[in-house]
């Protein structure tokens, strides 16, 4: 059994690993087309559940390739995103709680 590392750049908030429920958040956790937003859940050590929008994701073998991200092209409505995440996790999450997060995820 091996460990795979994926690096993410997300506009996200940590809703807490204990808030994640596969029955309620399967579409988001699996990255399905019917998802309301993106989730990266730390199922190995239970340290985080990042909910928001993936902006960039590393390649499984090559890591991140060099590319520029113009902040003006990140057209994410924080209020709408906060509303969707709040509804999904049944708790109030404010738009100001979302930030750009760069992290490595192991699975």
C-alpha positions in Angstrom: 0.0 0.0 0.0 1.4 3.4 -1.0 0.7 7.0 -0.2 -0.1 9.4 -3.0 0.5 13.1 -2.6 -1.6 15.8 -4.4 -1.0 19.5 -4.0 -4.0 21.9 -4.1 -4.6 25.6 -4.4 -8.1 26.3 -3.2 -10.3 29.2 -2.2 -11.5 27.3 0.9 -12.4 27.2 4.5 -11.7 24.4 6.9 -15.1 23.2 8.1 -13.5 20.6 10.4 -12.9 16.9 9.6 -15.6 15.8 12.0 -18.2 17.8 10.0 -17.6 15.6 6.9 -20.3 13.0 6.3 -20.0 10.7 3.2 -23.8 10.2 3.1 -24.3 14.0 2.8 -21.2 15.1 1.0 -20.4 12.2 -1.3 -20.7 14.2 -4.5 -18.3 16.8 -3.2 -15.9 14.3 -1.7 -15.7 12.2 -4.9 -15.5 15.3 -7.2 -18.6 14.3 -9.1 -20.2 16.6 -11.8 -23.2 17.1 -9.5 -21.2 18.5 -6.6 -22.1 21.9 -5.2 -18.5 22.8 -4.4 -15.2 21.0 -3.9 -14.1 19.1 -0.8 -10.6 17.8 0.1 -11.1 15.6 3.2 -8.3 14.3 5.3 -9.6 10.8 6.0 -6.2 9.5 7.0 -5.5 11.6 10.1 -8.7 13.6 10.4 -7.0 17.0 10.5 -9.1 19.0 8.0 -12.0 19.1 5.6 -11.3 21.9 3.1 -14.5 23.1 1.4 -14.6 25.6 -1.4 -13.3 25.7 -5.0 -10.2 24.0 -6.3 -8.2 26.5 -8.4 -5.3 24.3 -9.2 -4.4 20.7 -8.6 -1.0 19.0 -9.1 -0.4 16.2 -11.5 0.0 12.9 -9.7 3.5 12.4 -11.2 4.8 15.8 -12.3 3.5 18.0 -9.4 2.6 21.5 -10.4 3.7 22.7 -13.8 4.5 26.3 -14.1 1.5 28.4 -14.9 0.4 31.8 -13.9 -2.9 32.5 -12.2 -4.3 35.9 -12.7 -6.3 36.8 -9.6 -8.7 38.7 -11.8 -9.7 35.5 -13.5 -10.6 33.7 -10.3 -14.3 34.6 -10.6 -15.6 32.9 -7.5 -18.6 34.5 -5.8 -17.6 34.1 -2.1 -21.1 34.9 -0.9 -22.6 32.2 -3.1 -19.9 29.7 -2.1 -20.4 30.5 1.6 -24.1 29.9 1.2 -23.7 26.5 -0.4 -21.1 25.4 2.2 -23.3 26.7 5.0 -26.3 24.8 3.8 -24.3 21.6 3.2 -22.7 21.6 6.7 -25.7 23.2 8.5 -23.7 25.9 10.1 -23.1 29.6 9.3 -20.0 30.3 7.3 -19.3 33.8 6.3 -17.6 34.8 2.9 -14.7 36.3 4.9 -13.8 32.8 6.2 -12.6 31.8 2.7 -9.0 32.3 1.8 -6.5 31.0 -0.7 -5.0 27.8 0.7 -2.0 25.9 -0.7 -1.5 22.5 0.8 -0.4 18.9 0.2 -2.9 16.2 0.6 -2.0 12.5 1.2 -4.2 9.6 0.4 
